[in-house]
Amino acid sequence: MVTPDFVIRGRRVVLPGPSADLSTRAAGAPAQHQIGSASIQIRDGLIVAVAAYDEVPDGCHVVEAGEESVVMPGLVDTHVHINEPGRTAWEGFATATRAAAAGGVTTLVDMPLNCIPPTTTITGLQAKLEAARSKCHVDVAFWGGVVPGNTGELGPLFAAGVVGFKCFLVHSGVDEFPNVTESDLRQALPELARLGSVLIVHAEVPGPIEAACSAPHAAGDARCYETFLNARPRAAEDEAVKLMIRLAGEFGARVHIVHHSSADALPLLQQAKAAGRQLTAEIRERENREQLWQALSDGTIDMVVSDHSPCPPEMKCRQTGDFMKAWGGISSLQLRLPVVWTEASTRGHSLSDLAEWLCRAPAQLAGLDQRKGAIAAGYDADI
């Protein structure tokens, strides 16, 4: 028997359910977690046993969580823009990972854009790894990028350890990470299917956005949020989701829709999952939030992530209030747990749901679910 370095124990510990398979869960199935008393035995950063509350080896240091505190898996955030190297003034690994730790996030997966160079080549990945060295307060993994013409880089990047690949169907906001077309995807998806890798997609196509911006009513007050919303019509997302469902089926590829916000596309996602498409989605709220919450409840949407995307204050155009020019992101790493729990609990959701959406499902998306996202023997002691 392995002697633990120390034990964490509590009366409200979030654990995998007795019949839970930690590696798979059918779309729409309830989260498989249970809440109860337990002692978590830890050695060398790993959970060596999860035992009864009173089962503590003699002389072992015990960290008491108390009667009211919840002990849950460390959060996994798979949608984070850290921006280092190249735009470290926006954010860097040192501050991003400290913010993550403050919010209970123990694993980040960094996006391949906003850094210079982007993570679309082995050279870009090496620059990212060097920039992160000795700066991280939590665990960090990396997405690679799919851009026009880099299909030959996908295999080497995957072999080097990226957890999957990100693409944009519309301008990404930075010129060094160009968006792909259907033609580009037809080159990349066979390779991704061969690798068994997931493609995560910013699912908006340019056509509806360009039409909305050139319409007679488009010249609204740039200080009005409604003007910005009108410039990003739901049709852009709906058409992109249709495209990705079709291509996922054609090539047998795994596809994940990032920051889904259009309730109009939910039936498409439901049908695709029912048909066995390898399709998942995450949520980032907008005005149709109640329909999105329902989709989260029934498994159509799989997880909640932050899309942490900070920038220098002047890029938010606070002096002019111009929504059309302001950088589209906020510093949000440390806020996901309290915000989601506040909103989820008012809708009758449980701590079990929280552990599914914020821990296990994101870990599974990134292929980290054999080490992250659950309190179980053999897993990293991310608590």
N, C-alpha and C positions, 0 to 999 in steps of 0.2 A: 504494500500500500504506500502511495506517495504521500509524504508529509507536507502539508501546505505551508506556505510562508505566512499566510494570514487568512482570515475568514471574514466575509461580509455576510451579515444575516439581518433579516427583517421579517415582519409579519405580512407585508404586502409586496411580494416578489413576483414579477411578471415572468412566467416560465412557459416553454412550449407545452401544449396540451398533451395528455397521456398518449393520444393516438396520432399526434402531429407528425407528418413527414416534413422535416426541415428543408428539404430540397425542392419540393413541388407543392403547388396548390392550384386546384382548378379555378378558372375564372368564375367569380360569383360565390365561391364557397366562403363560409364564415371564417374569420381569423381563428387559428388554432393556438390559443394561449390560455393559461389559467393563472389566477392570482391566489397566492397562499404563502404560508410561512415556509422559510427555507434558510439554509446556510450554504453559502457559496464558497467553496474551498479553492484557493488560488495559489499557484506556485509558478515562479518565473514568467509571470504575465499571462498564464493560461489558466482556465478553469479546469481543475482536476477532478472535481466532484461537486454535485449539487445534492445536498443531504437534508435530513430533517433539521428543524430549527435548533434542537438541543444537541445535535451531533457535531461536536467540536473537539478535535484532538487536544489532549492534555497539553497545557502550556502554550497553546497557539494564540497569537494576538487576534482579538476579535474587534471588528468595526461594527458597532451597533447602529442600524438604520433607524431604530425606534418604532413606535407603534403606528405613527401616522404617515411616515415617509414611504414613498414608493421606490422600490429597487427595480430598475428596468434595463434592458440592453442599451448600450450606447447607441445614439442615433447615427444613421448612415445618410449622408447627403450627397446624392449623385449628380447634382446640378449646381456647380460652383465655379465662378470665374475669379481666379486668383490673380491673373494678369501678369505674373512674373515668369520670365524676364521680359524686359522691353517696356512695360507700363507699370513698373513697380510703384510709381507715385500714386497709381489708382488703388493698388493693394499689393501686398506681398505675402509670402508664405508665413512669415513670422506673425504678422497681425491677423491674417485670416485664420490660422490654426488656433491662435489664442481666443479669438472670438468664437470659434467652433466649440472649444473646450468649455467656455463660459456658458454655452447654450446646451451642453450635454451631447454635442456631436463629437463622436470619437473617430469617425472615418469620413473623409471628404474624397470625392472624385472630381478632379479638376478638368474644366473644359479646355478644348484645344485651341481656342481663339482668344483674342484680346491680349495674348502674350506675343512678343516678337523675338524670335520667329514662332509661328504657329506650330502646333504639334501635328504636322502633316508629313513629316519626313523623319528618318532616324536622327538626322542632325538636329532637328527641332526638338525631338524627345530628349536627346542628350543634353541640350541646353537647358531644358526644363528640369531635368534631374539634378544637374549641377547647381542650378539656382535654388533648388529646394534643400540641398544638402545642409544638415545641421541647423535648420531653421524651423522644423515642424514640431508642434506640441501635440499633435494627434496624427493618426495614420492618414496617409494620402495615396490615392491611386490616380491614374490618368486616362482620359479619353484620347484617342487619336482622331484625326479629322479626315473627312472625305471631301476633296475639292476637285475641280476639273483636272484630269491628267495625272492624278497620283495613284492610280490603281496598283501600279507596281510597288508602291511603298507600303501597301496595306499588310501584306504577309510579313515583311520584316518588322513593322511596328507591332503587330500582334505577337510575334515571336519574342520581341523585346519586352513585352509585358503590359501593353495598353489593354484595358478591360473591354474595349469596344470602340465604336467610331461615331462621330457626330457629323451631320451635314445640315446645311441651310438650303431651302428651296427659294429663298428670296434674299436680297442683299443682307449680309450679316451685320452691317454697321461698321465693319472694318475692312479695308480694301485687301489686306493680305490674306483674308479667308473668304474667297469668292464662293458664291452659291453654285449649286449644281442644277442641271436640267434633267429631264427624263432620260435623255441620251447618255449623260454622264452616269446616271444611276444604273443604266443597263450594262455599262462596263464594270461598275464597282460591285453590284449585288451578287453576281455569280462568284466572285472572289470571296466576298463576305460569307456567302452560304457555304463555300468550300471550307473556310476557316471555322465555321460555326460561331461566328461573331455577331453581335447585335449592332444594328444601325439605329442610332437615336436621331430624330429628325425634328428640326424647327419647321413645322408644317404650315407654311403659308406660301402660296404661289403669287407671283408678281401681278398677273393680269387684273384681278379685282381691285387690288390696291392702286394700280396705275389708273384704272377707270374711275375709282372714287376720288382720287386726287385731281383728276382733270375735269370732273363734273362741275356744272355751273354753281352748285351750292357749296363747293369745296373750300372756297375762300372765306371760311368763317373766322371768328376771333381765335387766334392761336393761343390765347390765354384761357380758353374754355376747353375743359376736358372732353366735352362732347365732340368738338372739332377733331380732336385726335382719334376718338373712337370711330368717327365716320370715315377717317382716312385708313382704318384697318378693319374693313368689313368682314363679317363672319364667313362670307363666301370664299375669301382667300384661304381660310383654314379648312373649310368644308371640302373644297376642291383638292387641297393638298392631302387631306386624309383619304379621300377616294383614290387618289393616285397611289399612295403608299400601300393601301389595302390591296389594290390590283397588283402592284409589283411584288409585294410580299408573297402573294399567292403564286404568281408566275415563277418566281425564282426560289421559293421555299426558304426565304430569308427571315430572320428575326428582326422585327421593326418595333421601335418604341417611339411614341409621339410625346414630345416634351411640352411642358406647360400648356396643356390643352385647356381651352377656354370657351369654345363654342358649343353650347348645348345642342345646336342643330345637327352636329355630327355624331351625337351619342348613339342614335340608332345604327349608324354605319359601323361604329366600333362594336356594338353589341352583336350585330349580324356577323361581323368578321370573326369575333371570338367564338361564336356558336358554330361557325363553319370550320373551326380548327386553325385559323390563321395564327401564326406566332406573333401576336400583336399585344403590346401593353401600352399604357398611357399614364401620365402623371397630371396633376391638377395645379393650376395657379389661378386663383379666383378672379372673376370679373362680374359683370352685372347680373348674369344669369346663375348666380351662385347656388341657389337651392337645387336646381336641376343637376348641377355638378356634384353637390353633396350627396344627392340620391345615387348618382352614378358611382360615387366612391363607396357608398353603402352596399350596392349590389355587385360590386366587383368589376364594373365596366371600366372605371378608373382604378388604378392599382396602388398609387402611392402619392404622397405629398412631399415635395422638395422645395428648396428655397429659391432657386435661380438667383442666388447672391451675385450681384453684378455692380460693384461700387465704382465710383469715379471721383475725381476732384470736385469740390463743391461748385466751382465756377461752371462746370459742364452741366449742372442742373438748371442753369438759366433762371436762378431765383429772382434776379433783378428785373427781368422782363416777363417772367411767368410764361414763356413760350413753350408749350407742350410739344410743338412740332420740331423744335431744335434741341430740347433737353435730352441728355443721355438717358436711355430707357432702362435704368436699373437702380437698385438701392442696396445698402449694406443690411443684410437680413439674416446672416448665419446664426446669430444667437437668439433669434426670435421665433424660429419655427415651432419649437416645442410649446411654449406658452400660448402662442397665437392659435395653433391648431387645437390644443387641448381646451382652451376657452370656448372656441366655436363648436368643437365636437361634443363637448359635455352638455352644452345647451340643447343639442339635437339628440341627446340620449345615447351617445356613443360611449364606449368603455375604454379602459386602459388597454384591454386586449386589442381593440381596434387601433389604438395609438401605436402599439408595438408593431402591428402589422404594417401600417402605412408609413411609419417613420424609421423603422428598423429593418424588419425582415424582407419586405418587398424591395426596397432600394438595394439591399445587399444582394438579393437574387438577381436583379437586373444587371448589376456589375460583375456577376460571377464570383461574389465574395461570400456567398451564403454557407459555405462550409467552415467559415471562421468568424463571420460577423453577423450581427443582427439577432442574436438569441443568447440567452443564458443557459448554457448546456455544457456538459463535459467535453473537453477537447477544443472548445471555442476560445478565442482571445478574450481575456478578462477586461472587456470594454463595458464598464458598468456606469 
